[in-house]
Amino acid sequence: MASSSATPPSTSSSEAASPSVVATPDGSSGAILRSRPKQLVNDPARTGFDPETKWWMNYFKILSNQMTPEGRFHYREWRYKVHEERDCKRCEEHKDWLFTYSPVVRFLSEKIHDLDGKLDRSNVHCRRCPSILEEDGTVNRQAGGFDPNHGILICANEMRDRKHMEDTVAHEMVHAWDHLRWKMDWVGDKDLKHAACTEVSLRSLL
């Protein structure tokens, strides 16, 4: 295995359920492993959120309880789009720091290298990851993920601080190590068992 590089849904770090589509570093969708849930599209008349108005007017609607929970979700995603460049720049800065100074990230990078893999600054990708709001109100958010062909995807808009990013990078690097060491099957007949095993190992290590 020459390199280990962004995320089958079974390996993603999530704050809710994992998305149904693999996110690739260029922002496009990878192989669809199961059907994408139907998403709710914003209707200003229903939600109270109007992207055509000033941000502070929408924020005032939130403070004055004139916006529905669905509207607040769309407002949040809208602001992430506005701040995408800022969030990705901060993510890149954190990434450089982690691969220079973080003991756990450097240790895992060395262990992956020992297995003839490569996981460093070059294949850890900072991107904005859109969340999904399903019809039943379920919000699917993703903090990051690993894919053998692309590396690690870090959702820059979901990173609270450098410590949160360190935990997320380390989480995905353990998936990469498992993939190289145990020849993980992410999409075949053994995918659920292998995914369960790697999550159990993560809980015991991190």
C-alpha positions, 0 to 999 in steps of 0.5 A, a space after each residue: 500500500 503506497 499511500 493512505 490518503 479522505 472518507 468512506 462514510 463508515 470512517 467519518 468523524 461526525 457530530 451527528 449521523 454520517 453523510 451518505 455520500 463520500 466527500 472528496 478533497 475537491 468538494 465533489 461527491 465520491 461513490 454513493 454507497 446508499 441513497 442520499 436522504 431527501 433534504 429540506 430546501 429553504 423557503 423564507 416564508 416558512 422558515 423566516 430566513 431570507 438570504 437576500 437580506 442583511 445578515 444582521 436582520 436575519 440574526 435579529 430574527 433569531 434573537 426575537 424568535 421570528 425564525 424557525 429551527 429550520 431557518 436557523 439551520 439554513 442561516 448557519 449554513 449560509 454563514 459558513 459559505 460566507 466565511 469559507 475562506 477564513 475557516 479554511 485558512 485557519 484550518 491550514 494554519 492549524 494543520 501546519 502546527 499539528 504536523 510540526 508540534 503535535 506529539 500524537 499527530 507526529 507519532 501517528 504519521 511516523 507509524 503510518 510511514 512505517 507501514 509504507 503509507 504517507 499521511 502528511 500536510 500534502 494529503 490532509 485537506 481543509 474544506 467546507 462541509 455542508 450539513 444535511 437537514 432531512 425532512 424529519 428534522 435530523 441534521 447530519 454533520 461531519 467533522 472529517 473523514 478518511 479515504 484510502 485514495 485521497 487522504 484525510 478530509 477536515 471540515 474546516 467550518 466544523 472545527 471549534 479550535 486547534 484541540 478539536 482539530 487535533 482530535 479529529 486528525 488523530 481520529 482519522 489517522 487511526 483509521 488510516 493506520 488500521 487500513 494499512 495494518 489490517 487491510 480494511 474492507 470499507 465497501 465490501 462484504 466485511 465493511 460493517 465488521 471492519 468499521 466496527 473494529 476500527 471504531 472500537 480501537 479508536 475508543 480505546 486509544 483516544 
